Every structure is written in C-alpha cells, then in structure tokens.
Amino acid sequence: MTHRKWSKAVTIALVSPDEWVVIDTTQAASWAMIEDWPLEEAPLLDRALAVCADVISGKRTPEDARLAFIDAVKEARIPVKED
C-alpha cells in the first residue's frame, strides 16, 4: 500500500526554487515532510503526517494522503509545479 503510486504526482520545489522533486507515493510524501520540511510546527503538516500513517496502516486511501500533502505544501508555501 505504501508504494502504490498516487493518481497524480505532486511536483514541488522543496530544497531550493530550482530543484523540483516529484512526490508520487504516500511513503515519499512522509519522508519529505519528516526530512526536508521548512516548518516544524504546523497544523496541516501534522494532519498530513497522520493521514499518511493511516494510509500506510490501511485505514485510508492513497488519495487521502495526496490531498492532505497538498494542503501541507500550501501551508508551508512551497512552490508547486502545475501541469
């Protein structure tokens, strides 16, 4: 379940404005939020991490994780590449 690809990847500039990272699984989103996130304390970040944990344990869908991740990206004002 953790490695299942999302319906649509989320491409963000996490480390620097010119360095785009493609996030397309719940596990990749979790790693990004734990390892590289610009915010430490943020309500939508905490929610997204909780949703990812639920997806990994089979309680929610990968799409739930994707949407929660996008909310956390917006909260942190991380640039997103729109298709």
C-alpha beads as a LAMMPS data file, in Angstrom:
LAMMPS data file: protein, C-alpha beads

83 atoms
82 bonds

1 atom types
1 bond types

-500.0 500.0 xlo xhi
-500.0 500.0 ylo yhi
-500.0 500.0 zlo zhi

Masses

1 110.0

Atoms # bond

1 1 1 0.000 0.000 0.000
2 1 1 2.803 2.453 0.841
3 1 1 4.486 2.165 -2.543
4 1 1 1.309 2.437 -4.603
5 1 1 1.555 5.396 -6.967
6 1 1 -0.855 8.281 -6.482
7 1 1 -3.392 9.100 -9.194
8 1 1 -1.360 12.242 -9.944
9 1 1 2.125 13.159 -8.756
10 1 1 2.794 16.397 -6.874
11 1 1 5.909 18.247 -8.084
12 1 1 7.347 20.688 -5.556
13 1 1 10.456 22.837 -5.055
14 1 1 11.295 21.535 -1.606
15 1 1 15.000 22.236 -1.153
16 1 1 15.539 25.197 -3.487
17 1 1 13.422 27.138 -6.019
18 1 1 15.140 25.475 -8.995
19 1 1 15.210 21.928 -7.635
20 1 1 11.940 20.127 -8.364
21 1 1 11.024 16.919 -6.574
22 1 1 8.268 14.583 -7.741
23 1 1 6.227 13.076 -4.911
24 1 1 4.001 10.247 -6.094
25 1 1 3.599 7.848 -3.160
26 1 1 2.475 8.153 0.439
27 1 1 5.879 6.968 1.622
28 1 1 7.677 9.638 -0.422
29 1 1 5.360 12.299 0.999
30 1 1 6.014 11.112 4.547
31 1 1 9.783 11.202 4.020
32 1 1 9.623 14.700 2.515
33 1 1 7.588 16.028 5.450
34 1 1 9.802 14.389 8.063
35 1 1 13.217 15.073 6.490
36 1 1 13.057 18.271 4.456
37 1 1 10.033 20.325 5.515
38 1 1 10.584 24.062 6.143
39 1 1 8.090 24.161 9.032
40 1 1 8.458 22.356 12.360
41 1 1 5.102 23.110 13.940
42 1 1 2.165 23.382 11.567
43 1 1 -1.400 22.057 11.887
44 1 1 -1.743 20.890 8.280
45 1 1 1.683 19.260 8.390
46 1 1 0.652 17.312 11.493
47 1 1 -2.632 16.342 9.841
48 1 1 -0.888 15.200 6.652
49 1 1 1.559 13.056 8.625
50 1 1 -1.361 11.474 10.497
51 1 1 -3.225 10.786 7.241
52 1 1 -0.084 9.233 5.721
53 1 1 0.249 6.981 8.774
54 1 1 -3.400 5.938 8.331
55 1 1 -2.797 5.128 4.661
56 1 1 0.282 3.075 5.498
57 1 1 -1.733 1.096 8.070
58 1 1 -4.556 0.573 5.558
59 1 1 -7.185 2.814 7.182
60 1 1 -7.347 5.428 4.414
61 1 1 -6.732 5.709 0.678
62 1 1 -3.595 6.995 -1.055
63 1 1 -5.723 9.822 -2.481
64 1 1 -6.458 10.991 1.087
65 1 1 -2.698 11.235 1.661
66 1 1 -2.193 13.110 -1.602
67 1 1 -4.829 15.730 -0.740
68 1 1 -3.534 16.181 2.819
69 1 1 0.009 16.519 1.458
70 1 1 -1.114 19.261 -0.954
71 1 1 -2.722 21.129 1.970
72 1 1 0.556 20.915 3.907
73 1 1 2.516 22.116 0.856
74 1 1 0.260 25.174 0.597
75 1 1 0.551 25.836 4.329
76 1 1 4.354 25.815 4.065
77 1 1 4.229 27.995 0.924
78 1 1 6.335 25.507 -1.004
79 1 1 6.254 26.180 -4.771
80 1 1 4.204 23.627 -6.734
81 1 1 4.630 22.941 -10.448
82 1 1 1.206 22.904 -12.053
83 1 1 0.671 20.774 -15.149

Bonds

1 1 1 2
2 1 2 3
3 1 3 4
4 1 4 5
5 1 5 6
6 1 6 7
7 1 7 8
8 1 8 9
9 1 9 10
10 1 10 11
11 1 11 12
12 1 12 13
13 1 13 14
14 1 14 15
15 1 15 16
16 1 16 17
17 1 17 18
18 1 18 19
19 1 19 20
20 1 20 21
21 1 21 22
22 1 22 23
23 1 23 24
24 1 24 25
25 1 25 26
26 1 26 27
27 1 27 28
28 1 28 29
29 1 29 30
30 1 30 31
31 1 31 32
32 1 32 33
33 1 33 34
34 1 34 35
35 1 35 36
36 1 36 37
37 1 37 38
38 1 38 39
39 1 39 40
40 1 40 41
41 1 41 42
42 1 42 43
43 1 43 44
44 1 44 45
45 1 45 46
46 1 46 47
47 1 47 48
48 1 48 49
49 1 49 50
50 1 50 51
51 1 51 52
52 1 52 53
53 1 53 54
54 1 54 55
55 1 55 56
56 1 56 57
57 1 57 58
58 1 58 59
59 1 59 60
60 1 60 61
61 1 61 62
62 1 62 63
63 1 63 64
64 1 64 65
65 1 65 66
66 1 66 67
67 1 67 68
68 1 68 69
69 1 69 70
70 1 70 71
71 1 71 72
72 1 72 73
73 1 73 74
74 1 74 75
75 1 75 76
76 1 76 77
77 1 77 78
78 1 78 79
79 1 79 80
80 1 80 81
81 1 81 82
82 1 82 83
